[in-house]
Amino acid sequence: MSSETGRTQQTPAADRPSGPARPTAAPEGPVPTDPHAAEPLQYDDGYGQPVGVGPHPQPWPEGERYDPELLAQGDRRNVGDAYRYWTREAIVADLDLRRHDFHVAVENWGHDFNIGSVVRTANAFLAKEIHIVGRRRWNRRGAMVTDRYQHVRHHPDTADLTAWAAAEGLPIIGIDNLPGAVPLERTELPRRCVLLFGQEGPGLTEEAREHASMVCSIAQFGSTRSINAGAAAAIAMHAWVQRHADVPDPRSTL
């Protein structure tokens, strides 16, 4: 999973070819992705006390879930302690055994920088899948690598998302403070559903509102007309968790 970056050796000037540099031809077809490529370190790397764990002391634990390279070099990934030294594939397989029944969909028409935050929260609350509606490319920096442990599906438009949700028997619940929206705090969210979020600023598009089974608003009490899209997504997902998730009692582990 992890690897060290070696130093680049420079060619002596006398051995360098003369004349203009020849352009490097781009590879044909899609560039393959190495599932064992080094993952970025924690987002707070270089600030304060280092996080993560160092090399695992001998003897190493046995099992296919463990990555020998991580055991040898340490694990600095953005994962919980229970998943330290596990391969990415093993983590995803374990999460798949207990993912929740809600999906998260977010519109991406203008490359919203909040999408990464939404994805990170969807991972924290263990959403079944994440759906990107509109542009395929989205800002992954805010996701802090958590998208690698989620199933991310792309829809070119809202109609495609709606058709997929209908085939799966999933109602689409829009989240936005719009006229006619029902208060999220007084709404019974269905166990199986798609929570659909708009972009920062414009919110849900008109097409998204038309395809949603209902639109829920989040109660606000201050002077601002809206809250951050990432924060709204977190509130809505937590509302689902409060109603449907099996939240462990910390006292049972004492």
Rosetta blueprint (number, residue, H / E / L):
1 M L
2 S L
3 S L
4 E L
5 T L
6 G L
7 R L
8 T L
9 Q L
10 Q L
11 T L
12 P L
13 A H
14 A H
15 D H
16 R L
17 P L
18 S L
19 G L
20 P L
21 A L
22 R L
23 P L
24 T L
25 A L
26 A L
27 P L
28 E L
29 G L
30 P L
31 V L
32 P L
33 T L
34 D L
35 P L
36 H L
37 A L
38 A L
39 E L
40 P L
41 L L
42 Q L
43 Y L
44 D L
45 D L
46 G L
47 Y L
48 G L
49 Q L
50 P L
51 V L
52 G L
53 V E
54 G L
55 P L
56 H L
57 P L
58 Q L
59 P L
60 W L
61 P L
62 E L
63 G L
64 E L
65 R L
66 Y E
67 D L
68 P H
69 E H
70 L H
71 L H
72 A H
73 Q H
74 G L
75 D E
76 R L
77 R L
78 N L
79 V L
80 G L
81 D H
82 A H
83 Y H
84 R L
85 Y L
86 W E
87 T L
88 R H
89 E H
90 A H
91 I H
92 V H
93 A H
94 D H
95 L H
96 D H
97 L L
98 R L
99 R L
100 H L
101 D L
102 F E
103 H E
104 V E
105 A E
106 V E
107 E E
108 N E
109 W L
110 G L
111 H L
112 D L
113 F L
114 N L
115 I H
116 G H
117 S H
118 V H
119 V H
120 R H
121 T H
122 A H
123 N H
124 A H
125 F L
126 L L
127 A L
128 K L
129 E L
130 I E
131 H E
132 I E
133 V E
134 G E
135 R L
136 R L
137 R L
138 W L
139 N L
140 R L
141 R H
142 G H
143 A H
144 M L
145 V L
146 T H
147 D H
148 R H
149 Y H
150 Q L
151 H L
152 V E
153 R E
154 H E
155 H E
156 P L
157 D L
158 T H
159 A H
160 D H
161 L H
162 T H
163 A H
164 W H
165 A H
166 A H
167 A H
168 E H
169 G L
170 L L
171 P L
172 I E
173 I E
174 G E
175 I E
176 D L
177 N L
178 L L
179 P L
180 G L
181 A L
182 V E
183 P E
184 L H
185 E H
186 R H
187 T L
188 E L
189 L L
190 P L
191 R L
192 R L
193 C E
194 V E
195 L E
196 L E
197 F E
198 G L
199 Q E
200 E L
201 G L
202 P L
203 G E
204 L L
205 T L
206 E H
207 E H
208 A H
209 R H
210 E H
211 H H
212 A L
213 S L
214 M E
215 V E
216 C E
217 S E
218 I L
219 A L
220 Q L
221 F L
222 G L
223 S L
224 T L
225 R L
226 S L
227 I L
228 N L
229 A H
230 G H
231 A H
232 A H
233 A H
234 A H
235 I H
236 A H
237 M H
238 H H
239 A H
240 W H
241 V H
242 Q H
243 R H
244 H H
245 A L
246 D L
247 V L
248 P L
249 D L
250 P H
251 R H
252 S H
253 T H
254 L L
